[in-house]
Amino acid sequence: MKKSPGSLVLTAVAVISVLTSIFGGFVHAAPTAAAGPVAAATEAPNPLAEYQKAKIDWQQAKGESLSLMLVRHFWTDAVKANLDQFKQLTGINVTLDVYEEEEFRQKRTIALTSGSDTPDIFMLDWLGQFVDAGWVEPLDGFLSDPTLTDAEWYDVNDIFAGARNFGTYKGKFAGMPITAEVEVLFYRKDLLEAKGLKVPETMDDLYKVATALKTSDMAGIANRGRRGAGANAWPWAGYVMSYGGRVLDDQFQPVFNSPEAVAGTEMYAKLLQDAGPAGVVNYDWYEVLQDFQQGKAAMFTDSSGFVPTLLDKTSTPVADKVGFAAFPKGPGKDAPVPNGWYWLVGVNANSQHKKAAWLFLEWATSKPGTLAIAASGGSPARASAWQDPTFAKNFGEVAVPVVVESLGYAKMAAYPYAHPKYPEFGDKIGIAIADVIEKKATAQEALDKAVDETKQILAK
């Protein structure tokens, strides 16, 4: 795709074509109204009707209770808004424990390493670690059990192939995809227009615009600075890849101190040093998003999943001034390589309520469940959802072509998140990035150190 990353280049027809080429398999047509007699005006629609088409007993675990451990996230908020529907459908009670990412990972690790049978369901990121440790139940058995899954109704192949691959490790499908996210550029249209600036298409453009927009009370750009495998290391990877670098090579050895990776790291740090907010090394995505919403930052690069939040005038006062563009290209490159992500949910291998847990996953990730959750805020992993006109309206019609095009640029196979030791060496990367931002070390020095530490981790 050698198209201008900063422009809306995809028509509705092209979106379907791109989805097909990116994610493989048959991309279904968007649902249309069914023919037939018009229902009586007094007859209320049945919100469970689409689920009841599945040839399974949704009430087979009635009366059981599930505990979920989730990240504070737009998907979590959307699920909360639909839990009454799940209980009505299944008779299963659900309790949620929700934490910010750092605390979530700590509490999840403590629970799973202790062999606890709760939480029954948890959000899942570092898949390889969880499969190797035996903490997560493979999902293949649930999918193949006709008493639990109506295969034709559920249509697992409608879930993006890349998402299914992301949830598979050593041949085990162990993480059900719940989001499809990609790194994009968010910017204030009014601020660029006021200064006669064009939407950045290259990294050099991004730096020039960010520094031009910085003022005494507004950052030109706000990105994650907080150290951590799931914090600054996530957006940083898009910069490294767009400069032509990699994290691990084909032999799974660390190469993120290459000249290309160093250049990408230098740009990431320089943007925040010269145009970022004060205290940016303490910023995770929560702080970045909040600054942008409150008019304290002119741009940021992060997950496309934030689009509905940023278009919501109740939560974002500047919603009508928000613009979206593909991630900027690296020097001399035809296209960017933004980072991508699929949040997963998994079932605790020690859960005493595995059937009930699967029914929750099936409900939440089915076609109607995906659309219901996405209507409350989400970025679904099903191809059919991205073609649904109601979803497009809720997500933001202006942003759908940008996100779909950006998903096409992402090279998910290049990211090492499934590696069982990624949480360990990812934290070393995060420390190195923060040290560069704070000018405690040059990019070469910090990355060389992190590579040495990563080699030691991988050798264990």
C-alpha positions in Angstrom: 0.0 0.0 0.0 2.0 3.0 -1.2 -0.6 5.5 -0.4 -0.4 8.7 1.6 -0.7 7.6 5.3 -2.1 11.0 6.2 -5.1 10.8 3.9 -8.4 9.0 3.9 -7.9 6.8 0.8 -10.4 3.9 1.4 -13.9 3.9 0.2 -16.5 1.6 1.7 -15.8 -1.0 -1.1 -12.1 -0.6 -0.6 -12.5 -1.3 3.1 -14.0 -4.7 2.4 -11.2 -5.4 -0.1 -8.5 -4.4 2.4 -10.1 -6.4 5.2 -10.1 -9.5 2.9 -6.5 -9.1 1.9 -5.2 -8.3 5.4 -7.0 -10.9 7.4 -7.6 -13.7 5.1 -10.7 -15.8 4.6 -14.1 -14.8 3.4 -15.2 -11.3 4.6 -18.9 -11.4 5.1 -21.3 -8.8 3.8 -22.7 -6.3 6.2 -26.1 -7.4 7.7 -29.2 -6.1 6.1 -32.8 -5.9 7.3 -34.6 -9.2 7.0 -37.6 -9.4 4.7 -41.0 -10.3 6.2 -44.0 -8.9 7.9 -43.6 -5.7 9.9 -43.9 -6.4 13.7 -46.7 -4.9 15.6 -45.9 -1.4 16.8 -46.5 -2.5 20.4 -44.1 -5.5 20.2 -40.8 -4.8 21.9 -37.7 -6.2 20.2 -36.2 -9.2 21.9 -32.5 -8.3 22.8 -31.6 -11.9 23.1 -33.1 -13.0 19.7 -29.8 -13.2 17.9 -28.1 -15.3 20.6 -31.1 -17.6 20.8 -30.5 -18.6 17.2 -27.5 -20.6 18.4 -28.3 -24.3 18.8 -26.9 -24.5 22.4 -28.4 -24.3 25.9 -27.3 -20.9 27.1 -28.7 -21.7 30.6 -26.6 -24.9 31.1 -24.5 -23.1 33.8 -27.4 -21.2 35.4 -26.7 -20.1 38.9 -22.9 -20.2 38.7 -20.8 -17.2 39.4 -17.8 -16.0 37.4 -15.0 -13.7 38.6 -13.3 -11.6 35.9 -10.0 -9.7 36.3 -9.7 -7.0 33.7 -7.6 -4.0 32.8 -9.1 -0.5 32.9 -9.8 -0.3 29.2 -12.5 0.8 26.7 -13.4 -2.9 26.2 -13.9 -3.4 29.9 -16.2 -0.3 30.1 -18.2 -1.6 27.2 -18.6 -5.1 28.7 -19.9 -3.5 32.0 -22.6 -1.8 30.0 -23.8 -5.2 28.7 -23.5 -7.5 31.6 -27.3 -7.5 32.4 -27.9 -8.9 28.9 -25.4 -11.8 29.6 -27.1 -12.6 33.0 -30.5 -12.6 31.4 -29.3 -14.9 28.6 -27.4 -17.4 30.8 -28.4 -17.0 34.4 -24.7 -16.6 35.3 -23.6 -14.0 37.7 -20.4 -12.0 37.0 -18.2 -9.9 39.2 -15.5 -7.7 37.9 -12.1 -6.6 39.4 -10.7 -3.8 37.3 -7.2 -2.3 37.7 -4.8 -0.1 35.8 -2.3 -2.2 33.7 0.6 -2.2 36.1 -1.4 -3.3 39.1 -3.5 -5.7 37.0 -0.4 -7.6 35.9 0.9 -7.8 39.5 -2.3 -9.1 40.9 -2.9 -11.5 38.0 0.6 -13.0 38.4 0.1 -13.5 42.1 -3.2 -15.2 41.6 -2.0 -17.5 38.9 1.3 -18.5 40.3 -0.4 -19.4 43.6 -2.6 -21.8 41.7 -5.8 -19.9 42.7 -9.0 -21.0 40.9 -10.0 -17.3 40.6 -10.2 -15.2 38.5 -12.1 -17.5 36.2 -11.4 -15.2 33.3 -8.7 -12.6 32.8 -7.4 -10.3 30.1 -4.4 -11.8 28.5 -1.3 -10.3 26.9 1.9 -12.3 27.2 0.5 -15.5 25.7 3.6 -17.6 25.5 4.4 -17.1 29.2 0.9 -18.2 30.2 0.8 -21.3 28.0 4.2 -22.5 29.0 3.3 -22.0 32.7 0.0 -23.9 32.3 -2.0 -21.0 33.6 -4.5 -20.7 30.7 -7.0 -23.3 29.4 -6.8 -24.0 25.7 -10.0 -23.0 24.0 -10.1 -25.5 21.1 -12.1 -28.0 23.1 -14.8 -25.5 23.8 -15.0 -24.5 20.2 -15.3 -28.2 19.0 -18.0 -29.2 21.6 -21.4 -28.9 20.0 -23.1 -28.7 23.3 -21.2 -25.5 24.0 -20.6 -23.9 20.6 -22.8 -23.8 17.5 -19.9 -23.6 15.0 -22.0 -22.2 12.1 -23.6 -19.5 14.3 -20.4 -18.5 16.0 -18.3 -18.5 12.8 -14.8 -18.4 14.2 -13.4 -17.6 10.8 -15.0 -14.2 10.9 -12.5 -13.3 13.6 -9.5 -11.8 11.8 -6.9 -14.4 10.9 -4.2 -12.2 12.4 -6.1 -12.0 15.7 -6.5 -15.8 15.8 -2.8 -16.2 15.2 -2.1 -13.7 18.0 -4.1 -15.9 20.3 -2.3 -19.1 19.3 0.9 -20.4 20.8 2.6 -23.8 20.1 -0.5 -24.9 18.3 -2.8 -24.0 21.1 -5.6 -21.5 20.7 -5.5 -20.1 24.2 -6.5 -16.5 24.0 -9.7 -15.2 22.5 -9.2 -11.9 20.7 -11.4 -9.0 21.9 -9.9 -6.0 20.2 -8.0 -5.1 17.0 -5.8 -2.1 17.6 -3.1 -0.3 15.7 -0.8 2.7 16.3 -2.2 5.8 14.6 -1.7 9.6 14.8 -4.2 11.7 16.7 -4.0 15.5 16.2 -5.9 18.7 16.7 -7.1 19.9 13.4 -7.7 23.4 14.5 -4.2 23.9 15.8 -2.6 22.7 12.6 -4.9 24.8 10.5 -4.2 27.9 12.7 -0.4 27.6 12.0 -0.8 26.5 8.4 0.7 23.1 9.1 0.1 19.9 7.2 -0.7 16.6 8.8 2.6 14.8 9.4 3.4 12.0 6.9 7.0 11.3 7.9 8.9 11.2 11.2 10.7 14.4 10.3 7.3 16.1 9.7 6.1 14.8 13.0 9.0 16.4 14.8 8.6 19.7 13.0 4.9 19.9 13.7 5.3 18.8 17.3 7.9 21.5 18.1 5.9 24.1 16.2 2.8 23.4 18.2 4.4 23.3 21.7 3.5 26.3 23.9 4.1 27.1 27.5 0.8 25.4 28.5 0.5 22.8 25.8 2.7 19.9 24.7 3.3 19.5 21.0 3.0 15.8 21.4 2.4 13.4 24.4 3.5 9.8 24.2 4.0 7.1 26.8 7.2 7.6 28.8 6.6 5.3 31.7 9.0 2.3 31.7 7.5 -1.1 31.1 6.9 -3.9 28.6 3.2 -2.8 28.4 3.9 0.9 28.7 6.5 2.9 26.7 7.8 -0.2 24.9 4.5 -0.5 23.0 4.4 2.8 21.0 8.2 2.8 20.8 8.1 -0.4 18.8 6.3 1.4 16.0 9.1 3.9 15.7 11.7 1.3 15.7 10.0 -0.8 13.0 9.2 2.3 10.9 12.9 3.1 10.8 13.6 -0.4 9.6 14.6 -2.0 13.0 13.4 -5.0 14.8 13.2 -6.2 18.4 14.2 -9.9 17.8 15.6 -11.4 14.6 14.4 -14.6 13.0 16.5 -16.6 15.5 14.8 -14.8 18.4 18.0 -12.9 19.3 17.7 -9.3 20.4 18.7 -6.7 17.7 17.0 -3.6 19.0 20.4 -1.9 19.3 20.9 -1.8 15.5 21.5 1.5 13.8 17.8 1.5 12.7 16.5 0.8 16.1 18.8 3.4 17.7 17.5 6.0 15.2 13.9 5.2 16.0 14.6 5.4 19.7 16.3 8.7 19.3 13.3 10.1 17.4 10.9 8.8 20.1 12.9 10.4 22.8 13.6 13.7 20.9 9.9 14.3 20.4 9.2 14.0 24.1 12.3 16.0 25.1 11.7 18.9 22.8 7.9 18.9 22.5 6.5 16.7 25.3 4.8 17.5 28.6 6.7 17.9 31.9 7.0 14.6 33.8 6.4 12.5 30.6 8.5 9.6 32.0 5.5 9.1 34.4 3.0 8.9 31.5 1.2 5.7 30.5 -1.6 5.8 28.0 -4.1 7.0 30.7 -2.1 10.3 31.2 -1.5 10.7 27.5 -5.2 10.3 26.6 -6.2 12.6 29.4 -3.9 15.4 28.4 -5.2 15.3 24.8 -8.8 15.2 25.9 -8.2 18.3 28.1 -6.4 20.3 25.5 -3.0 19.9 27.1 -1.4 18.1 24.1 -1.7 18.8 20.4 -0.9 15.3 19.1 -0.1 11.7 20.2 0.6 8.4 18.6 -1.1 5.4 20.2 -3.9 2.8 19.9 -6.7 3.3 17.4 -9.0 1.9 20.2 -9.2 5.5 21.6 -11.1 6.8 18.6 -14.7 6.4 20.0 -13.6 8.1 23.3 -12.1 11.0 21.5 -15.2 11.5 19.3 -17.4 11.5 22.4 -18.2 15.1 23.3 -19.2 14.1 26.9 -15.7 12.8 27.6 -13.7 14.9 25.2 -14.5 18.6 25.1 -12.4 19.0 21.9 -14.1 16.0 20.1 -15.1 18.1 17.1 -11.5 19.2 16.6 -9.8 15.7 16.6 -8.2 14.4 13.5 -6.9 10.9 12.7 -4.1 9.8 10.3 -1.9 6.8 9.6 1.3 6.5 11.6 4.2 8.6 10.1 6.7 6.9 7.8 10.4 6.5 8.7 13.1 8.1 6.5 13.2 6.8 2.9 10.3 4.4 3.6 7.3 3.9 1.3 5.0 3.1 4.3 5.0 3.1 8.1 5.1 0.0 10.3 2.9 0.9 13.2 2.6 -1.3 16.2 -0.5 -3.5 16.5 -2.2 -5.2 19.2 -5.0 -7.7 20.0 -6.1 -7.8 23.6 -7.1 -11.4 24.5 -9.2 -13.0 27.2 -8.3 -16.3 28.7 -9.8 -18.9 31.0 -7.9 -19.9 34.2 -6.7 -23.4 33.9 -7.7 -24.0 37.5 -11.2 -22.4 37.2 -14.1 -24.4 38.7 -16.5 -22.8 36.2 -14.9 -23.5 32.8 -18.2 -24.1 30.9 -19.6 -20.9 32.3 -16.4 -19.1 31.5 -16.6 -20.3 27.9 -20.3 -19.2 27.6 -19.1 -15.7 28.6 -16.4 -15.7 26.0 -18.8 -17.0 23.4 -21.4 -14.4 24.2 -18.9 -11.5 24.3 -17.0 -12.4 21.1 -19.9 -13.7 19.0 -21.2 -11.6 16.1 -24.1 -10.0 18.0 -22.0 -9.7 21.2 -19.2 -8.0 19.4 -21.5 -5.5 17.9 -23.3 -4.9 21.2 -20.0 -4.3 23.0 -18.6 -2.2 20.2 -21.7 0.0 20.3 -20.6 1.0 23.9 -17.0 1.6 22.8 -14.7 -0.9 21.3 -12.4 -1.8 18.4 -13.6 -5.4 17.5 -11.6 -8.3 16.1 -14.4 -9.5 13.7 -14.3 -8.5 10.0 -18.2 -8.4 9.9 -18.2 -5.7 12.6 -16.0 -3.4 10.7 -18.4 -3.5 7.7 -21.5 -2.9 9.9 -22.9 0.7 9.3 -24.1 1.0 12.9 -20.6 0.1 14.1 -19.0 2.6 11.7 -21.3 5.3 13.0 -20.5 4.5 16.7 -16.8 4.1 16.1 -16.5 7.2 13.9 -17.0 6.9 10.2 -14.2 9.4 9.5 -11.7 7.2 11.3 -12.7 3.7 10.0 -10.7 4.1 6.7 -7.6 5.3 8.6 -7.7 2.4 11.0 -8.3 -0.2 8.4 -5.5 1.2 6.2 -3.2 1.3 9.3 -4.0 -2.3 10.2 -2.8 -3.2 6.7 0.6 -1.6 7.4 1.1 -3.4 10.7 3.3 -6.5 10.6 2.1 -8.4 13.6 4.4 -11.4 13.1 7.4 -9.1 13.6 6.4 -8.4 17.2 7.7 -10.7 20.0 4.8 -10.5 22.4 4.1 -14.2 22.3 7.7 -15.0 23.4 7.4 -16.5 26.9 10.1 -14.2 28.2 8.9 -11.0 26.7 7.6 -9.6 30.0 11.1 -9.9 31.4 13.1 -8.4 28.5 10.3 -6.0 27.6 10.8 -4.4 31.0 14.5 -4.0 30.2 13.5 -2.3 26.9 11.2 0.0 28.9 13.9 1.0 31.3 16.2 1.8 28.4 13.6 4.0 26.7 13.0 6.0 29.9 16.7 6.4 30.4 17.1 7.9 26.9 14.1 10.2 27.4 15.6 11.5 30.7 19.1 11.8 29.0 20.6 9.4 31.5 22.2 7.6 28.6 22.4 7.8 24.8 20.1 5.6 22.8 23.1 3.4 21.8 24.3 3.0 25.4 20.9 2.3 26.8 19.9 -0.2 24.1 23.3 -1.9 24.2 22.8 -2.5 27.9 19.2 -3.8 27.4 20.3 -6.1 24.6 23.0 -7.6 26.9 20.4 -8.1 29.7 18.0 -9.6 27.2 20.6 -12.1 26.0 21.1 -13.2 29.6 17.4 -13.6 30.1 17.0 -15.7 26.9 20.0 -17.9 27.9 18.4 -19.0 31.1 
